Amino acid sequence: MTAAASVSRMPAAASPWEAIVIGGSSGAIDALNTLLPALPADLDAAVIVVLHLVRDRRSLLVDIFRERCALTVQEAEDQLPIRPGHLYFAPPDYHLLVDQGPRLALSVGEPVYFSRPSIDVLFESAADGYGEKLLGVLLSGANGDGAAGLAAIHAAGGRTVVQAPSSAAMPVMPQAALARQPAHEVLTPGEIATLFAQLRTPRLP
Amino acid sequence: MPSTAKARIADIEQRLLLDAIYHRYHYDFREYAQASLKRRLQSALTQFGCKTLSQLQDRVLHDPPVFTALLQFLTVQVSDMFRDPEYFLALRNEVLPILRTYPSIKVWVAGCSAGEEVYSLAILLAEEGLLERAMIYATDINPHALRAAEQGIFDMDRVAAFSANHARSGGRSSLSDYYTARYGRVVFDKRLREHMVFSDHSLATDSVFAEVHLISCRNVLIYFERDLQSRALGLFHDALVHRGFLGLGSRESLRFSSQAGNFDDFVLDDRIYRKKAGR
C-alpha cells in the first residue's frame, strides 16, 4: 500500500504538527487501544480526541487511557490552555473546539449527526487554528460525522489519515470521509501506531 | 488563494461584522469565544444565502430584520430541564437548606434562553416548599428567547427526557403535576410563572440590577472569552448577598478567572461556589 510506504519514509526526526486530532465512534475504542499507547512520552504535540459517547455525566475514557498512554491524559475543560504532551478527551454532551490561544472551548450547540460532541466541530475549529500544523485521524464509526472536518483539515494543508475501512468494526465513517476527499491516507490502526511512534521529536536546541 | 489566507480574511470579516453589530445595534459579541461564534456564523451564511461575512454585514447594517434573525444564530442555546440532575440534587440537599433560613429568596438565572432552567428551579423550589417566598429573575439578551421562556411552552417529545432528569434530581413529585399537555406541547402552570420576572440583560454591557441569594449561570460563560467571563463573574459577585451561591455548568470553572479569589468551592463536583466572607 502506498500510504504505508509513505509512513516508513517518514523521517524519524520530523514532527511538523502542533496538534493531533482524533475522532471516532462505534469500534473506535479498539483502535485507540492500539494507537494511544504508541504515542511517545516526549511528544511535542497536543492530542485532542472526540469519541461519540452515551450522554452521561462522566466519561470513563480518561480512567481507561491514563494507564495506557505516556501522555498526561485529562478531560477537556473550558478555557484550558492546550499544551504539548497532553491528551484531552471531549466531555460527554459538549462540543469541543480549539480557540485562540490555543485554548480549549466548549459549546452546547445543536448536535451534529445526533452527536455532541461532534468530530466535525473539533476538526473544523482545529483546522482553522492550526492550519498545516495539524494531523487529523478519523477512526471506525457508523455515521458521517468527521468527513467534513477531515476535509477541512486537508484543505488547510494538514495531514489526514483515515482508518482502513477493512480494519474498522464500523467502516461507514472512514468511507464517508474518503467519499468526500479521496486524498486522505488510508492506514490500519497498526500503521497509525507506527506513525505515532515515530513522532518522538524534542525540538533541536 | 491559499486556504490559510482565506481563513485570515474570514477572521477579519468576523471582527468587522461584530464591530458593525455593536455600533449599529449595541449588542456586543466582540469578546465572545470566536471559534464557536465562527461556526454559528457559517451556518447563518447558508441560511441567509450569503457567500461571505462581508455580504452578511451589508445586509445586517441596512436591514434590521436580518439582524433580528441573525441574533437567533448568535445566541441560541440548547438546554434541557434539569440538565445535569446532580446539580439540582446538590442545590436541593446543600444549598436550599441554607437559603431556607432567609425570609425571602431571590434567584437569578443569567442567560435563561428558552427557560428550561428557570422552570426547573421553580419546580425545585416548589417541591422544597420555598416557591411562595421566592422570586426568580430570568435574563437573556435575546428578546425572542425571553418571550418563549415567559410562555413556558415546550414540545411534548422533549418531556420524557425532562422527566427522567427530574427524577434523578431527587424530584419529590411528578413533572406532570406542573404542566398541562395540549396539541403536542406542554404548558407550565401560571403558579410557577407568578414567581418569575423575565428581562433583557446583557452580561457584556449591563450592570447589576438586584441583590440575590443564588445565581445559576450554566453553559453561558463558555461562549465568552476570558475577560468577558471575568466581567460577568464580577457582576455575579456584586449581585450576590453575603455568602451567596453561584452555580456554573458542569465543565465550567472559576479557575482561569481573575474572580477566582472571590469565591469558595462549595460543591465543587457540581460547580457550586459560594461568595467569600468579607469580599
Chai-1 contact restraints between the chains, C-beta under 6 A:
chainA,res_idxA,chainB,res_idxB,connection_type,confidence,min_distance_angstrom,max_distance_angstrom,comment,restraint_id
A,E77,B,R251,contact,1.0,0.0,6.0,A-B,restraint_1
A,D78,B,I222,contact,1.0,0.0,6.0,A-B,restraint_2
A,D78,B,R251,contact,1.0,0.0,6.0,A-B,restraint_3
A,D78,B,E252,contact,1.0,0.0,6.0,A-B,restraint_4
A,Q79,B,F256,contact,1.0,0.0,6.0,A-B,restraint_5
A,P91,B,R251,contact,1.0,0.0,6.0,A-B,restraint_6
A,Y94,B,R251,contact,1.0,0.0,6.0,A-B,restraint_7
A,L97,B,A35,contact,1.0,0.0,6.0,A-B,restraint_8
A,L97,B,S36,contact,1.0,0.0,6.0,A-B,restraint_9
A,D99,B,A33,contact,1.0,0.0,6.0,A-B,restraint_10
A,D99,B,A35,contact,1.0,0.0,6.0,A-B,restraint_11
A,A105,B,A33,contact,1.0,0.0,6.0,A-B,restraint_12
A,A105,B,A35,contact,1.0,0.0,6.0,A-B,restraint_13
A,A105,B,S36,contact,1.0,0.0,6.0,A-B,restraint_14
A,L106,B,I222,contact,1.0,0.0,6.0,A-B,restraint_15
A,L106,B,R251,contact,1.0,0.0,6.0,A-B,restraint_16
A,S107,B,S36,contact,1.0,0.0,6.0,A-B,restraint_17
A,V108,B,V78,contact,1.0,0.0,6.0,A-B,restraint_18
A,V108,B,N219,contact,1.0,0.0,6.0,A-B,restraint_19
A,E110,B,V78,contact,1.0,0.0,6.0,A-B,restraint_20
A,S125,B,A35,contact,1.0,0.0,6.0,A-B,restraint_21
A,D128,B,A7,contact,1.0,0.0,6.0,A-B,restraint_22
A,G131,B,T4,contact,1.0,0.0,6.0,A-B,restraint_23
A,A155,B,S3,contact,1.0,0.0,6.0,A-B,restraint_24
A,A156,B,S3,contact,1.0,0.0,6.0,A-B,restraint_25
